[in-house]
Amino acid sequence: MNLLSNFQEKNRNFNALLHNLPFYLYIIKCLLGTIICHTLYKLFPDHQFQWSIVSVLLVLAPDPTDSMKLSFARMKANITGASIGLAYFLCPFPPLLSLCLAVLTTILVCWYFVLGNASRSALAALIIVFIQENEDGTWSIALERMGSVIAGCLAALVLTMVFHYVGKMLARKK
């Protein structure tokens, strides 16, 4: 019986979500961010823009009430993680040691700057820049990936700002 009531509750919550405008706006933001970053990836196939898709989706926030604050925090975190990933990629330590130190440093920096849950986004950006499977393992690839993370962050920032102002305009009309 408990399992059935739990399922029914989730079904009611999901049905309520389907009648919620912010839910659809979040989906549209994510789709537009994906399209923008995928376009960069297709326009510049010799570069690492596929990672901007991951970055834009990590930065976009579903809740419109604090999406600007969350997006800025996640953007700062992504840039922090990417920068630390690049710095440790350039260190002459064994790869596993560098990676572990980069993870530690990223967590400490995120906690120092009170980025909270955005530290997960920073860790993802760190991995995007640091790990280079099937690549030539040069600093230029790491730098390109960092640029890709920043491009995704910028796309998310623009989308967040546009949707924030559109949301304000829609709220005024009510």
C-alpha positions as CSV (number, residue, x, y, z in Angstrom):
1,M,0.0,0.0,0.0
2,N,2.8,2.4,0.9
3,L,4.4,1.9,-2.6
4,L,1.1,2.6,-4.3
5,S,0.5,5.8,-2.3
6,N,4.1,6.9,-3.0
7,F,3.5,6.3,-6.7
8,Q,0.2,8.2,-6.6
9,E,1.8,11.2,-4.8
10,K,4.6,11.3,-7.4
11,N,2.0,11.2,-10.2
12,R,0.1,14.1,-8.7
13,N,3.3,16.1,-8.3
14,F,4.3,15.4,-11.9
15,N,0.8,16.3,-13.2
16,A,1.0,19.6,-11.3
17,L,4.4,20.2,-12.8
18,L,2.9,19.8,-16.3
19,H,0.7,22.8,-15.6
20,N,3.6,25.0,-14.4
21,L,5.0,27.6,-16.8
22,P,8.5,27.7,-15.2
23,F,8.8,24.0,-16.0
24,Y,8.3,24.7,-19.7
25,L,10.6,27.7,-19.6
26,Y,13.4,25.6,-18.1
27,I,12.9,23.0,-20.9
28,I,13.1,25.7,-23.5
29,K,16.2,27.2,-21.9
30,C,17.9,23.8,-21.9
31,L,17.0,23.1,-25.5
32,L,18.1,26.6,-26.7
33,G,21.4,26.2,-24.8
34,T,21.9,22.8,-26.4
35,I,21.2,24.2,-29.9
36,I,23.5,27.2,-29.4
37,C,26.4,25.1,-28.1
38,H,25.8,22.3,-30.6
39,T,25.9,25.0,-33.4
40,L,29.3,26.1,-32.1
41,Y,30.4,22.5,-32.1
42,K,29.3,22.0,-35.7
43,L,30.7,25.4,-36.9
44,F,34.1,24.7,-35.4
45,P,34.6,20.9,-35.6
46,D,38.4,21.1,-35.0
47,H,37.8,22.6,-31.5
48,Q,36.4,21.2,-28.2
49,F,33.0,22.9,-28.3
50,Q,31.2,19.6,-27.5
51,W,32.0,20.4,-23.9
52,S,30.1,23.7,-24.0
53,I,26.9,21.6,-24.2
54,V,27.7,20.0,-20.8
55,S,28.7,23.3,-19.4
56,V,25.5,25.2,-20.5
57,L,23.3,22.4,-19.1
58,L,25.2,22.4,-15.7
59,V,24.8,26.2,-15.4
60,L,21.1,26.6,-16.2
61,A,18.8,26.5,-13.2
62,P,15.2,25.2,-13.2
63,D,13.8,27.4,-10.5
64,P,13.0,30.9,-11.8
65,T,12.9,32.5,-8.3
66,D,16.7,32.2,-7.9
67,S,17.9,31.2,-11.3
68,M,20.0,34.3,-11.7
69,K,21.8,33.7,-8.4
70,L,22.2,30.0,-9.1
71,S,23.4,30.5,-12.6
72,F,26.0,33.0,-11.5
73,A,27.2,30.7,-8.8
74,R,27.4,27.7,-11.2
75,M,29.2,29.9,-13.8
76,K,31.8,31.0,-11.2
77,A,32.1,27.3,-10.1
78,N,32.6,26.1,-13.7
79,I,35.2,28.7,-14.4
80,T,36.9,27.9,-11.1
81,G,37.0,24.1,-11.9
82,A,38.1,24.7,-15.4
83,S,40.9,27.0,-14.3
84,I,42.1,24.6,-11.6
85,G,41.9,21.7,-14.1
86,L,44.1,23.6,-16.5
87,A,46.6,24.6,-13.8
88,Y,47.0,21.0,-12.5
89,F,47.1,19.6,-16.0
90,L,50.2,21.7,-16.6
91,C,51.8,20.4,-13.3
92,P,54.6,17.8,-13.8
93,F,53.1,15.4,-11.2
94,P,51.8,11.9,-12.0
95,P,48.3,12.2,-13.5
96,L,46.4,10.6,-10.6
97,L,48.2,12.8,-8.1
98,S,47.5,15.9,-10.2
99,L,43.8,14.9,-10.5
100,C,43.4,14.3,-6.8
101,L,45.1,17.6,-5.9
102,A,42.9,19.3,-8.4
103,V,39.7,17.8,-6.9
104,L,40.9,18.8,-3.4
105,T,41.8,22.3,-4.5
106,T,38.5,22.8,-6.4
107,I,36.5,21.7,-3.3
108,L,38.5,24.0,-1.0
109,V,38.2,27.0,-3.4
110,C,34.4,26.5,-3.9
111,W,33.9,26.2,-0.1
112,Y,36.1,29.3,0.5
113,F,34.0,31.3,-1.9
114,V,30.8,29.8,-0.5
115,L,29.7,28.3,-3.9
116,G,28.0,25.4,-2.0
117,N,26.2,22.9,-4.3
118,A,27.8,24.6,-7.3
119,S,31.0,22.8,-6.4
120,R,29.7,19.7,-8.2
121,S,29.5,21.8,-11.4
122,A,33.1,22.9,-10.7
123,L,34.2,19.3,-10.4
124,A,32.6,18.5,-13.7
125,A,34.3,21.4,-15.4
126,L,37.6,20.2,-13.8
127,I,37.2,16.8,-15.3
128,I,36.3,18.2,-18.7
129,V,39.5,20.1,-18.9
130,F,41.8,17.7,-17.1
131,I,40.9,14.3,-18.6
132,Q,42.0,13.9,-22.2
133,E,41.3,10.3,-23.3
134,N,42.2,9.7,-26.9
135,E,43.6,13.2,-27.2
136,D,47.3,14.2,-27.6
137,G,47.4,15.5,-24.0
138,T,48.7,18.9,-24.7
139,W,48.0,22.2,-22.9
140,S,46.3,23.6,-26.0
141,I,43.6,20.9,-25.7
142,A,43.1,21.7,-22.0
143,L,43.0,25.5,-22.9
144,E,40.4,24.8,-25.6
145,R,38.3,22.8,-23.2
146,M,38.5,25.6,-20.7
147,G,37.3,28.0,-23.4
148,S,34.5,25.6,-24.3
149,V,33.4,25.5,-20.6
150,I,33.4,29.3,-20.6
151,A,31.4,29.5,-23.8
152,G,28.8,27.2,-22.3
153,C,28.7,29.4,-19.2
154,L,28.2,32.5,-21.3
155,A,25.4,30.9,-23.3
156,A,23.7,30.0,-20.1
157,L,24.2,33.5,-18.7
158,V,22.6,35.1,-21.7
159,L,19.7,32.6,-21.7
160,T,19.2,33.1,-18.0
161,M,19.1,36.9,-18.3
162,V,16.8,36.8,-21.3
163,F,14.4,34.4,-19.6
164,H,14.6,36.4,-16.4
165,Y,13.5,39.5,-18.1
166,V,10.8,37.7,-20.2
167,G,9.5,36.3,-16.9
168,K,9.3,39.7,-15.4
169,M,7.5,41.1,-18.4
170,L,5.0,38.2,-18.3
171,A,4.4,38.7,-14.6
172,R,3.7,42.4,-15.2
173,K,1.0,41.6,-17.8
174,K,-0.9,39.5,-15.2
